[in-house]
Amino acid sequence: MQTMNQFLTAIILVGTFGFFSAQEKRTISLEEAVKLGIENSKNLKIDRAQIEESTANLLAAKNKQLPELTVSGSYLYLPLEPHVDLKIQGMAGGGPKVSNVLYGSANVSVPIYSGGRIKYGIKSAEYLVEASKLNAENDKNAIAYNISQAYNNLFKANEVVKLLKENLTSSQKRDQSFIKLENNGVIARNDRLKAQLQTSNIELQLMEAENNYSIANINMDLLLGLPDNTEIEVDSNYIGEDDLTKPDDYYLNLARENRNDLKALDYQRKAAALGSKSAKAENLPSIAFTGGYVAADVPKLLTIYNAVNVGVGLQYNLSNIWKKNSSYIQSKAREQELAANNDLLNDNVTLEVRRDYQNDLYAHKKIDVYQRALEQAEENYRITLNKYNAGLETITNLLDADTAKITANVNVVTSKADAALAHKKLLQTTGTINNN
């Protein structure tokens, strides 16, 4: 029988070792998590594609200032004999029989003046490229905060699990002591059952905390692009000192200087203004240098080569005289829309910074309150335990004091983590969360 138990124990140990060895453990700091998340973000892949699209539009705008060269050639076979009647003096009457024609030409056009449309188009495309890059940087800030939020959840879940494990161990030891006291007739069976009920409640809380930790861990794995069986160990130095000695106006000015969405919108407004100039220039003529070469061969009738022409071409759409420039009207409306968006965004930035600054202050003030509550709960438990041991207090009050102490410990840990996250939110709102 003893051999069988040893055999079963060995199987359990091997299986347990196999489970934990299959699950990779990795300690990751918040800075490392943010870096991994940005590298593996699917949203940023979309942003990179949009930057490439804007760059391609810039290339297309620049191509408009380059020469246009076209080459064409034709070979015609004439199955029916055409009727040729030359009116040239001395060559009247029927001409030679023509059965095929060979013709080729080359034309070149170099823009000289287009009312500024090419210049405006290039500069506008450059602004839009910069705007797309800034939008990508703004998305990086949002990703950094989302990862900070997920990291914060994982940190809190891990701390709560550790805290509940410690309390469960203490509660189980108390249950063992109460069983001995009950057997010796010192306490009633009802008191021992109340203590065991408290232990069961702590076990349930621990199970819930471990479940929350597992979900938070899987979420982090997906955000960071890691295998979903990677167990992430959070950095114990996650919670640090936050600098909140500066007023909210300091953070507001910081946001106005660093918010990439404000900068991107500014570039979009510049591009729209150039778009209006380009649309207005459609009412102006276009001038281009032109050149061409023509060669033709009609057997027995005509041969042409070295027919070169050069000149200057002028193009003007006369319908612009009576047609309204709809492109210009649309572009000016776009300018007005972006101006309104700029005012709205600035208002939102002011609201967000002041709100997140107040939330940061509030979160740090809660730490002090929860810390005092913990000190009071620990002192209350100590006094209640002494009274219980002296027979002056009930087991119900003792267990209530123990529950209050556990709750106070959890509140202190979670409030510190929430304060750290509140400061990260303030940094994201100012556009500086990735500056370090």
VOPAGU-2260 file (C-alpha; in pm, 1 decimal, decimal comma):
REM VOPAGU-2260
SITE   aa  ch    i         X         Y         Z
SITE  MET   A    0       0,0       0,0       0,0
SITE  GLN   A    1     282,6     238,0      88,7
SITE  THR   A    2     452,0     156,9    -245,1
SITE  MET   A    3     129,7     235,4    -431,0
SITE  ASN   A    4      96,7     573,4    -253,0
SITE  GLN   A    5     456,1     659,0    -338,5
SITE  PHE   A    6     388,7     566,9    -701,8
SITE  LEU   A    7      76,3     787,2    -718,3
SITE  THR   A    8     262,9    1074,0    -552,9
SITE  ALA   A    9     540,1    1045,4    -811,3
SITE  ILE   A   10     284,8    1057,9   -1098,1
SITE  ILE   A   11     122,4    1370,6    -951,0
SITE  LEU   A   12     459,1    1540,0    -909,9
SITE  VAL   A   13     562,8    1457,5   -1267,5
SITE  GLY   A   14     229,6    1582,8   -1404,2
SITE  THR   A   15     251,6    1901,5   -1201,0
SITE  PHE   A   16     608,1    1963,7   -1319,1
SITE  GLY   A   17     502,1    1903,7   -1679,0
SITE  PHE   A   18     217,2    2155,8   -1648,3
SITE  PHE   A   19     430,6    2432,8   -1502,6
SITE  SER   A   20     721,0    2368,0   -1738,2
SITE  ALA   A   21     484,6    2399,1   -2035,8
SITE  GLN   A   22     378,5    2740,9   -1913,7
SITE  GLU   A   23     656,3    2989,6   -1976,5
SITE  LYS   A   24     714,7    3247,3   -1705,1
SITE  ARG   A   25     843,0    3592,4   -1791,7
SITE  THR   A   26     899,5    3898,6   -1575,8
SITE  ILE   A   27     808,9    4214,2   -1769,0
SITE  SER   A   28     828,2    4574,5   -1654,3
SITE  LEU   A   29     566,3    4826,4   -1763,7
SITE  GLU   A   30     814,2    4994,8   -1999,4
SITE  GLU   A   31     892,2    4660,1   -2165,2
SITE  ALA   A   32     521,8    4581,1   -2192,0
SITE  VAL   A   33     451,1    4912,3   -2365,5
SITE  LYS   A   34     736,9    4854,7   -2609,2
SITE  LEU   A   35     617,5    4502,9   -2694,7
SITE  GLY   A   36     258,8    4620,5   -2731,0
SITE  ILE   A   37     353,6    4895,8   -2974,0
SITE  GLU   A   38     570,6    4657,7   -3178,1
SITE  ASN   A   39     285,9    4405,6   -3211,3
SITE  SER   A   40     -10,3    4642,6   -3238,8
SITE  LYS   A   41    -244,2    4564,1   -3527,1
SITE  ASN   A   42    -378,1    4919,3   -3518,2
SITE  LEU   A   43     -31,4    5057,5   -3586,7
SITE  LYS   A   44      -1,0    4825,6   -3886,2
SITE  ILE   A   45    -308,0    5000,5   -4026,6
SITE  ASP   A   46    -144,9    5336,5   -3949,9
SITE  ARG   A   47     171,1    5234,0   -4134,1
SITE  ALA   A   48     -37,7    5142,0   -4438,2
SITE  GLN   A   49    -206,6    5483,4   -4425,1
SITE  ILE   A   50     134,5    5653,6   -4411,1
SITE  GLU   A   51     241,9    5458,6   -4719,1
SITE  GLU   A   52     -78,5    5564,4   -4894,5
SITE  SER   A   53     -12,9    5931,6   -4810,3
SITE  THR   A   54     345,9    5896,0   -4931,5
SITE  ALA   A   55     220,9    5749,8   -5258,8
SITE  ASN   A   56     -13,5    6048,0   -5301,0
SITE  LEU   A   57     285,4    6279,4   -5247,5
SITE  LEU   A   58     476,7    6092,9   -5517,8
SITE  ALA   A   59     181,7    6130,1   -5755,0
SITE  ALA   A   60     173,8    6506,0   -5687,1
SITE  LYS   A   61     545,7    6537,9   -5759,2
SITE  ASN   A   62     510,6    6337,8   -6081,9
SITE  LYS   A   63     288,5    6613,0   -6223,7
SITE  GLN   A   64     586,1    6849,3   -6252,8
SITE  LEU   A   65     781,2    6600,1   -6467,6
SITE  PRO   A   66     768,5    6589,4   -6852,0
SITE  GLU   A   67     503,3    6379,1   -7021,8
SITE  LEU   A   68     635,9    6168,5   -7309,4
SITE  THR   A   69     406,1    5962,8   -7529,3
SITE  VAL   A   70     498,0    5740,9   -7821,7
SITE  SER   A   71     249,6    5592,8   -8065,1
SITE  GLY   A   72     273,0    5387,8   -8381,7
SITE  SER   A   73      29,8    5231,3   -8623,8
SITE  TYR   A   74      39,7    4987,2   -8911,6
SITE  LEU   A   75    -264,1    4983,7   -9137,7
SITE  TYR   A   76    -341,7    4715,0   -9394,9
SITE  LEU   A   77    -583,0    4818,4   -9669,1
SITE  PRO   A   78    -760,4    4510,8   -9812,9
SITE  LEU   A   79    -956,2    4721,1  -10066,1
SITE  GLU   A   80    -779,5    4944,6  -10308,5
SITE  PRO   A   81    -846,6    5303,8  -10199,3
SITE  HIS   A   82    -937,3    5568,9  -10453,2
SITE  VAL   A   83    -664,6    5832,9  -10462,6
SITE  ASP   A   84    -722,9    6149,5  -10660,7
SITE  LEU   A   85    -431,7    6390,1  -10626,9
SITE  LYS   A   86    -517,4    6754,3  -10693,3
SITE  ILE   A   87    -157,1    6855,1  -10728,4
SITE  GLN   A   88     -86,0    7018,4  -11066,6
SITE  GLY   A   89      61,7    6773,0  -11310,6
SITE  MET   A   90     -43,1    6473,8  -11098,7
SITE  ALA   A   91    -415,3    6469,4  -11156,1
SITE  GLY   A   92    -597,4    6145,6  -11194,6
SITE  GLY   A   93    -539,9    5818,7  -11024,3
SITE  GLY   A   94    -242,6    5766,0  -10803,6
SITE  PRO   A   95     -38,5    5460,7  -10717,5
SITE  LYS   A   96    -195,5    5154,7  -10558,6
SITE  VAL   A   97    -171,3    5172,1  -10176,8
SITE  SER   A   98    -215,5    4855,1   -9972,3
SITE  ASN   A   99     -60,4    4948,8   -9635,4
SITE  VAL   A  100      36,2    5250,7   -9426,8
SITE  LEU   A  101     300,3    5279,4   -9151,4
SITE  TYR   A  102     277,5    5576,3   -8914,1
SITE  GLY   A  103     456,9    5673,7   -8587,9
SITE  SER   A  104     485,0    5977,6   -8361,4
SITE  ALA   A  105     643,0    6092,7   -8034,6
SITE  ASN   A  106     519,2    6387,8   -7827,4
SITE  VAL   A  107     663,0    6555,3   -7520,7
SITE  SER   A  108     502,8    6812,5   -7291,7
SITE  VAL   A  109     680,3    6997,4   -7010,1
SITE  PRO   A  110     461,0    7207,8   -6777,8
SITE  ILE   A  111     573,1    7569,6   -6748,3
SITE  TYR   A  112     282,5    7732,9   -6566,2
SITE  SER   A  113     -31,4    7582,3   -6417,0
SITE  GLY   A  114    -154,7    7856,5   -6186,7
SITE  GLY   A  115      30,4    7700,9   -5890,4
SITE  ARG   A  116    -179,9    7384,7   -5889,8
SITE  ILE   A  117     124,8    7155,7   -5903,0
SITE  LYS   A  118     311,9    7346,6   -5631,7
SITE  TYR   A  119       7,8    7358,1   -5404,1
SITE  GLY   A  120     -63,6    6991,0   -5463,5
SITE  ILE   A  121     288,2    6885,6   -5364,9
SITE  LYS   A  122     291,5    7094,0   -5047,1
SITE  SER   A  123     -56,3    6979,3   -4951,2
SITE  ALA   A  124      46,2    6614,7   -4995,1
SITE  GLU   A  125     352,3    6675,5   -4776,4
SITE  TYR   A  126     129,8    6813,6   -4500,4
SITE  LEU   A  127     -99,2    6511,6   -4521,7
SITE  VAL   A  128     198,4    6275,5   -4491,3
SITE  GLU   A  129     302,2    6454,2   -4173,0
SITE  ALA   A  130     -56,0    6440,5   -4044,7
SITE  SER   A  131     -72,8    6063,0   -4099,9
SITE  LYS   A  132     256,5    6017,2   -3912,2
SITE  LEU   A  133     128,1    6225,3   -3620,7
SITE  ASN   A  134    -196,0    6026,5   -3612,8
SITE  ALA   A  135      14,5    5711,5   -3579,6
SITE  GLU   A  136     205,6    5868,8   -3290,1
SITE  ASN   A  137    -124,2    5961,8   -3126,7
SITE  ASP   A  138    -237,5    5600,4   -3157,7
SITE  LYS   A  139      88,0    5494,7   -2988,7
SITE  ASN   A  140      -5,7    5708,4   -2690,0
SITE  ALA   A  141    -347,6    5542,8   -2671,4
SITE  ILE   A  142    -188,7    5197,4   -2699,2
SITE  ALA   A  143      59,7    5282,9   -2423,5
SITE  TYR   A  144    -225,2    5374,1   -2189,7
SITE  ASN   A  145    -429,8    5064,2   -2280,7
SITE  ILE   A  146    -130,1    4845,5   -2199,3
SITE  SER   A  147     -72,9    5039,6   -1875,9
SITE  GLN   A  148    -435,2    4974,0   -1785,4
SITE  ALA   A  149    -402,0    4601,9   -1856,7
SITE  TYR   A  150     -72,6    4589,2   -1665,2
SITE  ASN   A  151    -239,9    4765,5   -1372,4
SITE  ASN   A  152    -520,6    4508,6   -1369,2
SITE  LEU   A  153    -267,0    4225,8   -1371,6
SITE  PHE   A  154     -68,0    4390,2   -1091,5
SITE  LYS   A  155    -378,0    4436,3    -872,9
SITE  ALA   A  156    -497,7    4081,8    -935,8
SITE  ASN   A  157    -155,7    3942,4    -846,1
SITE  GLU   A  158    -132,8    4148,6    -525,1
SITE  VAL   A  159    -484,0    4049,9    -416,2
SITE  VAL   A  160    -404,9    3682,0    -477,4
SITE  LYS   A  161     -92,4    3704,1    -260,2
SITE  LEU   A  162    -279,7    3888,6      12,7
SITE  LEU   A  163    -568,6    3641,3      18,0
SITE  LYS   A  164    -329,5    3346,5      26,9
SITE  GLU   A  165    -164,6    3490,8     336,5
SITE  ASN   A  166    -501,3    3547,2     502,4
SITE  LEU   A  167    -622,0    3200,6     404,9
SITE  THR   A  168    -315,8    3044,0     566,8
SITE  SER   A  169    -376,3    3243,3     887,8
SITE  SER   A  170    -745,9    3153,6     886,8
SITE  GLN   A  171    -670,9    2781,7     839,6
SITE  LYS   A  172    -427,3    2790,0    1131,5
SITE  ARG   A  173    -696,6    2957,9    1343,2
SITE  ASP   A  174    -940,7    2680,6    1246,0
SITE  GLN   A  175    -693,9    2416,9    1366,9
SITE  SER   A  176    -655,9    2600,2    1697,7
SITE  PHE   A  177   -1033,3    2628,6    1737,8
SITE  ILE   A  178   -1077,9    2256,0    1677,2
SITE  LYS   A  179    -839,7    2183,9    1963,5
SITE  LEU   A  180   -1016,0    2437,0    2185,3
SITE  GLU   A  181   -1352,8    2281,5    2099,6
SITE  ASN   A  182   -1225,4    1934,1    2179,6
SITE  ASN   A  183   -1103,6    2063,8    2516,1
SITE  GLY   A  184   -1440,4    2225,5    2583,1
SITE  VAL   A  185   -1302,1    2579,6    2580,6
SITE  ILE   A  186   -1519,9    2713,8    2297,0
SITE  ALA   A  187   -1857,6    2616,8    2160,5
SITE  ARG   A  188   -1900,0    2422,5    1837,9
SITE  ASN   A  189   -2092,4    2715,5    1691,6
SITE  ASP   A  190   -1788,8    2944,1    1728,4
SITE  ARG   A  191   -1567,7    2692,2    1550,3
SITE  LEU   A  192   -1817,5    2666,7    1264,4
SITE  LYS   A  193   -1831,0    3045,4    1227,5
SITE  ALA   A  194   -1452,1    3054,1    1197,4
SITE  GLN   A  195   -1455,7    2778,6     934,1
SITE  LEU   A  196   -1727,7    2964,7     743,2
SITE  GLN   A  197   -1496,3    3266,4     731,3
SITE  THR   A  198   -1220,6    3042,3     593,1
SITE  SER   A  199   -1455,3    2916,5     321,7
SITE  ASN   A  200   -1542,2    3275,0     228,3
SITE  ILE   A  201   -1172,4    3360,7     196,8
SITE  GLU   A  202   -1125,5    3052,7     -23,1
SITE  LEU   A  203   -1404,6    3173,5    -253,0
SITE  GLN   A  204   -1249,2    3521,1    -268,8
SITE  LEU   A  205    -914,0    3364,5    -353,4
SITE  MET   A  206   -1068,1    3154,8    -631,4
SITE  GLU   A  207   -1227,3    3466,9    -779,7
SITE  ALA   A  208    -899,4    3658,4    -751,7
SITE  GLU   A  209    -707,2    3377,3    -922,6
SITE  ASN   A  210    -966,4    3366,8   -1199,3
SITE  ASN   A  211    -932,3    3743,8   -1248,5
SITE  TYR   A  212    -555,1    3705,8   -1257,1
SITE  SER   A  213    -575,6    3434,5   -1526,7
SITE  ILE   A  214    -803,5    3649,2   -1743,5
SITE  ALA   A  215    -580,7    3954,7   -1695,9
SITE  ASN   A  216    -275,3    3743,6   -1786,7
SITE  ILE   A  217    -434,8    3615,3   -2107,8
SITE  ASN   A  218    -532,1    3971,1   -2200,7
SITE  MET   A  219    -173,2    4087,6   -2152,0
SITE  ASP   A  220     -38,2    3798,1   -2362,2
SITE  LEU   A  221    -263,8    3898,0   -2651,0
SITE  LEU   A  222    -180,5    4268,4   -2621,6
SITE  LEU   A  223     194,1    4200,8   -2618,8
SITE  GLY   A  224     189,6    3939,6   -2896,2
SITE  LEU   A  225     312,7    3662,9   -2662,7
SITE  PRO   A  226     199,1    3297,6   -2663,3
SITE  ASP   A  227    -125,7    3277,9   -2466,2
SITE  ASN   A  228      27,7    3030,3   -2220,2
SITE  THR   A  229     294,7    3277,4   -2105,6
SITE  GLU   A  230     264,7    3357,2   -1735,3
SITE  ILE   A  231     363,1    3718,9   -1686,5
SITE  GLU   A  232     522,8    3821,5   -1360,3
SITE  VAL   A  233     473,4    4192,5   -1298,2
SITE  ASP   A  234     754,6    4414,3   -1178,3
SITE  SER   A  235     730,5    4481,1    -802,6
SITE  ASN   A  236     853,5    4837,7    -866,3
SITE  TYR   A  237     548,9    4919,2   -1077,6
SITE  ILE   A  238     414,5    5162,9    -820,6
SITE  GLY   A  239     643,3    5464,3    -788,0
SITE  GLU   A  240     634,6    5822,3    -676,7
SITE  ASP   A  241     433,2    6049,1    -907,2
SITE  ASP   A  242     522,5    6414,4    -941,7
SITE  LEU   A  243     205,1    6613,1    -875,7
SITE  THR   A  244     365,4    6924,3    -731,4
SITE  LYS   A  245     289,8    7123,8   -1047,4
SITE  PRO   A  246     -49,7    7292,8   -1109,7
SITE  ASP   A  247    -298,5    7181,0   -1370,8
SITE  ASP   A  248    -204,0    7473,8   -1598,0
SITE  TYR   A  249     140,9    7318,0   -1634,8
SITE  TYR   A  250     -13,9    6997,3   -1771,0
SITE  LEU   A  251    -250,6    7194,0   -1993,0
SITE  ASN   A  252      41,4    7376,6   -2156,7
SITE  LEU   A  253     220,7    7042,9   -2185,5
SITE  ALA   A  254     -78,0    6899,9   -2373,7
SITE  ARG   A  255     -94,2    7194,9   -2613,8
SITE  GLU   A  256     272,7    7147,1   -2695,6
SITE  ASN   A  257     278,7    6767,5   -2723,4
SITE  ARG   A  258     -65,1    6642,4   -2829,8
SITE  ASN   A  259     -12,4    6479,4   -3167,9
SITE  ASP   A  260    -380,4    6499,6   -3260,5
SITE  LEU   A  261    -358,8    6879,7   -3230,5
SITE  LYS   A  262     -47,9    6882,9   -3449,8
SITE  ALA   A  263    -207,3    6647,6   -3704,8
SITE  LEU   A  264    -517,0    6864,4   -3727,5
SITE  ASP   A  265    -296,1    7170,2   -3782,7
SITE  TYR   A  266    -129,4    6997,4   -4078,9
SITE  GLN   A  267    -469,4    6900,2   -4216,7
SITE  ARG   A  268    -580,9    7264,3   -4197,4
SITE  LYS   A  269    -267,5    7374,5   -4383,8
SITE  ALA   A  270    -332,6    7110,7   -4650,7
SITE  ALA   A  271    -695,1    7225,2   -4683,4
SITE  ALA   A  272    -585,5    7589,4   -4727,1
SITE  LEU   A  273    -352,2    7485,4   -5008,3
SITE  GLY   A  274    -633,5    7277,6   -5154,8
SITE  SER   A  275    -842,8    7594,3   -5177,2
SITE  LYS   A  276    -561,8    7777,0   -5356,1
SITE  SER   A  277    -520,7    7486,1   -5595,6
SITE  ALA   A  278    -895,6    7477,3   -5667,3
SITE  LYS   A  279    -899,3    7851,4   -5728,3
SITE  ALA   A  280    -610,4    7812,9   -5972,4
SITE  GLU   A  281    -831,4    7595,7   -6193,8
SITE  ASN   A  282    -968,9    7921,3   -6338,6
SITE  LEU   A  283    -622,3    8011,6   -6467,6
SITE  PRO   A  284    -472,8    7890,6   -6798,2
SITE  SER   A  285    -201,5    7626,8   -6827,6
SITE  ILE   A  286     113,2    7677,0   -7032,5
SITE  ALA   A  287     347,8    7398,2   -7137,8
SITE  PHE   A  288     645,0    7347,1   -7368,0
SITE  THR   A  289     556,9    7096,8   -7640,7
SITE  GLY   A  290     757,1    6902,7   -7891,8
SITE  GLY   A  291     695,2    6617,5   -8132,6
SITE  TYR   A  292     835,0    6393,3   -8400,1
SITE  VAL   A  293     637,3    6235,9   -8685,5
SITE  ALA   A  294     734,8    5963,2   -8931,5
SITE  ALA   A  295     515,2    5801,0   -9196,7
SITE  ASP   A  296     558,9    5562,3   -9486,0
SITE  VAL   A  297     297,2    5505,0   -9755,3
SITE  PRO   A  298     461,7    5273,0  -10012,3
SITE  LYS   A  299     474,2    5413,2  -10363,9
SITE  LEU   A  300     306,7    5731,8  -10245,9
SITE  LEU   A  301     462,7    5913,2   -9949,3
SITE  THR   A  302     757,2    5893,6   -9706,5
SITE  ILE   A  303     802,7    6134,9   -9416,0
SITE  TYR   A  304    1081,6    6147,7   -9158,3
SITE  ASN   A  305    1264,3    6412,8   -8950,6
SITE  ALA   A  306     933,4    6595,8   -8911,7
SITE  VAL   A  307    1009,0    6766,0   -8579,9
SITE  ASN   A  308     794,5    7033,4   -8416,7
SITE  VAL   A  309     850,5    7247,0   -8107,2
SITE  GLY   A  310     639,9    7516,7   -7951,6
SITE  VAL   A  311     442,0    7642,1   -7655,6
SITE  GLY   A  312      91,8    7519,3   -7579,6
SITE  LEU   A  313    -178,9    7719,5   -7404,2
SITE  GLN   A  314    -484,1    7554,1   -7249,4
SITE  TYR   A  315    -780,0    7734,8   -7096,0
SITE  ASN   A  316   -1124,7    7600,9   -7021,4
SITE  LEU   A  317   -1364,3    7871,5   -7138,0
SITE  SER   A  318   -1654,7    7711,6   -6952,8
SITE  ASN   A  319   -1496,7    7843,6   -6630,3
SITE  ILE   A  320   -1638,9    8182,8   -6730,9
SITE  TRP   A  321   -1998,0    8078,9   -6662,0
SITE  LYS   A  322   -1950,7    7771,7   -6439,5
SITE  LYS   A  323   -1904,1    7811,2   -6063,5
SITE  ASN   A  324   -1588,9    7655,3   -5921,6
SITE  SER   A  325   -1744,0    7375,8   -5714,0
SITE  SER   A  326   -1401,3    7239,2   -5611,9
SITE  TYR   A  327   -1314,5    7573,5   -5455,4
SITE  ILE   A  328   -1647,2    7591,4   -5271,1
SITE  GLN   A  329   -1596,0    7237,2   -5135,6
SITE  SER   A  330   -1241,4    7314,0   -5028,9
SITE  LYS   A  331   -1344,4    7629,3   -4840,1
SITE  ALA   A  332   -1616,0    7430,2   -4663,7
SITE  ARG   A  333   -1349,5    7176,6   -4567,6
SITE  GLU   A  334   -1140,9    7459,0   -4419,9
SITE  GLN   A  335   -1436,3    7577,1   -4211,4
SITE  GLU   A  336   -1504,4    7223,2   -4092,6
SITE  LEU   A  337   -1143,2    7171,7   -3983,4
SITE  ALA   A  338   -1140,4    7511,3   -3808,3
SITE  ALA   A  339   -1448,5    7409,6   -3608,6
SITE  ASN   A  340   -1289,9    7071,6   -3530,4
SITE  ASN   A  341    -979,7    7251,9   -3407,9
SITE  ASP   A  342   -1183,6    7467,2   -3167,8
SITE  LEU   A  343   -1372,5    7161,9   -3043,5
SITE  LEU   A  344   -1054,1    6960,6   -2996,6
SITE  ASN   A  345    -891,7    7240,2   -2797,6
SITE  ASP   A  346   -1196,6    7255,2   -2570,4
SITE  ASN   A  347   -1183,6    6877,4   -2524,6
SITE  VAL   A  348    -812,8    6889,1   -2444,9
SITE  THR   A  349    -876,1    7150,9   -2174,8
SITE  LEU   A  350   -1156,2    6940,7   -2026,5
SITE  GLU   A  351    -959,2    6614,9   -2041,2
SITE  VAL   A  352    -644,5    6758,1   -1881,3
SITE  ARG   A  353    -827,5    6928,0   -1595,3
SITE  ARG   A  354   -1047,8    6620,9   -1538,6
SITE  ASP   A  355    -757,8    6374,4   -1537,7
SITE  TYR   A  356    -553,8    6605,2   -1313,9
SITE  GLN   A  357    -835,4    6609,5   -1059,2
SITE  ASN   A  358    -875,7    6231,7   -1087,4
SITE  ASP   A  359    -502,5    6192,0   -1025,0
SITE  LEU   A  360    -520,3    6408,9    -712,6
SITE  TYR   A  361    -829,4    6222,5    -593,6
SITE  ALA   A  362    -665,3    5882,7    -645,1
SITE  HIS   A  363    -359,6    5983,1    -441,8
SITE  LYS   A  364    -572,9    6129,3    -162,7
SITE  LYS   A  365    -762,4    5798,9    -139,1
SITE  ILE   A  366    -434,8    5619,9     -60,3
SITE  ASP   A  367    -393,1    5824,1     257,8
SITE  VAL   A  368    -751,1    5753,4     363,0
SITE  TYR   A  369    -721,1    5379,4     297,6
SITE  GLN   A  370    -386,9    5372,7     479,7
SITE  ARG   A  371    -546,4    5525,4     789,6
SITE  ALA   A  372    -837,1    5283,4     756,2
SITE  LEU   A  373    -589,2    4992,7     749,7
SITE  GLU   A  374    -416,9    5116,2    1064,5
SITE  GLN   A  375    -755,0    5148,2    1233,8
SITE  ALA   A  376    -864,3    4801,9    1116,5
SITE  GLU   A  377    -542,4    4640,7    1242,7
SITE  GLU   A  378    -573,2    4813,9    1579,7
SITE  ASN   A  379    -940,1    4718,4    1602,9
SITE  TYR   A  380    -854,2    4354,2    1528,0
SITE  ARG   A  381    -577,8    4354,2    1789,4
SITE  ILE   A  382    -808,5    4492,2    2058,3
SITE  THR   A  383   -1095,3    4259,6    1962,1
SITE  LEU   A  384    -862,9    3958,1    1967,4
SITE  ASN   A  385    -734,7    4046,8    2315,0
SITE  LYS   A  386   -1089,4    4089,3    2440,6
SITE  TYR   A  387   -1192,7    3759,6    2280,6
SITE  ASN   A  388    -903,6    3577,5    2444,4
SITE  ALA   A  389   -1012,3    3731,4    2776,5
SITE  GLY   A  390   -1369,4    3616,8    2720,0
SITE  LEU   A  391   -1500,0    3971,8    2676,5
SITE  GLU   A  392   -1585,0    3961,6    2305,4
SITE  THR   A  393   -1783,1    3731,7    2076,0
SITE  ILE   A  394   -1643,3    3527,0    1790,2
SITE  THR   A  395   -1872,5    3717,4    1550,7
SITE  ASN   A  396   -1710,9    4049,9    1633,9
SITE  LEU   A  397   -1366,1    3894,9    1606,2
SITE  LEU   A  398   -1439,6    3757,7    1259,0
SITE  ASP   A  399   -1592,9    4089,8    1153,3
SITE  ALA   A  400   -1275,4    4266,1    1267,1
SITE  ASP   A  401   -1068,1    4017,1    1068,3
SITE  THR   A  402   -1282,2    4074,3     756,4
SITE  ALA   A  403   -1244,6    4450,1     793,8
SITE  LYS   A  404    -866,5    4410,2     817,3
SITE  ILE   A  405    -858,6    4199,9     497,8
SITE  THR   A  406   -1074,3    4451,8     312,5
SITE  ALA   A  407    -854,8    4739,6     430,4
SITE  ASN   A  408    -540,8    4561,6     307,7
SITE  VAL   A  409    -696,1    4501,5     -35,0
SITE  ASN   A  410    -810,4    4864,8     -56,4
SITE  VAL   A  411    -459,1    4996,0      15,2
SITE  VAL   A  412    -300,9    4777,8    -254,5
SITE  THR   A  413    -561,5    4854,0    -519,8
SITE  SER   A  414    -570,2    5226,7    -442,0
SITE  LYS   A  415    -193,7    5255,0    -494,6
SITE  ALA   A  416    -222,1    5075,8    -829,1
SITE  ASP   A  417    -519,0    5291,8    -932,4
SITE  ALA   A  418    -324,2    5606,7    -843,6
SITE  ALA   A  419     -34,6    5493,2   -1062,2
SITE  LEU   A  420    -278,0    5432,0   -1348,2
SITE  ALA   A  421    -446,4    5770,1   -1293,7
SITE  HIS   A  422    -110,2    5939,5   -1342,4
SITE  LYS   A  423     -52,7    5738,1   -1660,4
SITE  LYS   A  424    -389,2    5860,7   -1784,5
SITE  LEU   A  425    -283,7    6221,1   -1716,9
SITE  LEU   A  426      38,5    6163,2   -1911,4
SITE  GLN   A  427    -156,6    6014,4   -2200,6
SITE  THR   A  428    -387,3    6315,8   -2203,6
SITE  THR   A  429     -86,4    6549,4   -2223,0
SITE  GLY   A  430      66,0    6339,2   -2502,5
SITE  THR   A  431     379,0    6257,5   -2302,5
SITE  ILE   A  432     316,0    5899,2   -2189,7
SITE  ASN   A  433     577,0    5766,9   -2436,0
SITE  ASN   A  434     831,9    6043,2   -2389,2
SITE  ASN   A  435    1036,2    5840,7   -2142,4
